[in-house]
């Protein structure tokens, strides 16, 4: 089953969220401290990913152009609108934060990065699901912490995770045929670094130091793909 790893990943996010909501009654001071710790850990993870770049100029250009596109299309606003729409439909409002905040933050953390992309490719090409199973366990534990502080909106992130990784798994064969191995390796490397800096921004937001509209940075991943394609076509890699 090609989608088995993706399905397990999504289910573990849901299970983690449910467990996290059961722990929501911990003292507010403890929640605040835990959120700061999560933010610091997320920043560290993002920095580690950022150092994966083989050409940081690609990362800078991708983030700048991607941010311009994201601000123009208001991706962050659209994701938040979806979260608020769910709030209205369910008639649920978190005492602190909102469904939208939990959904957007968790989605960005779980989707950005090379692990999901590589794991989905592995599932699609060889029907092996080890990478996605490992990612699912990590995401599950992360969702426990996020849900205990950000709320039930974290559960909704299972949907974009399933769709994103599922589509890659389903079209993995075509992806491997259309994209040369060297170009794909470079894309994964620079995508990891670019996504890492986005994750740093998420961590800074969680700590409360910034209010960056991180979803508006997402087009940077598409810009990375475009730049890598140009470099490969003109033998500049």
Secondary structure, 3 states (H helix, E strand, C coil): CCCHHHHHHHHHHHHHHHHHHHCCCCCHHHHHHHHHHHHHHHHHHHHHHHCCCCCHHHHHHHHHHHHHHHHHHCHHHHHHHHHHHHHHHHCCCCCCCCHHHHHHHHHHHHHCCHHHHHHHHHHHHHCCCHHHHHHHHHHHHHHHHHHHHHCCHHHHHHHHHHHHHHHHHHCHHHHHHHCCHHHHHHHHHHHHHHHHHHHHHHHHHHHCCCCCCHHHHCHHHHHHHHHHHHHHHCCCC
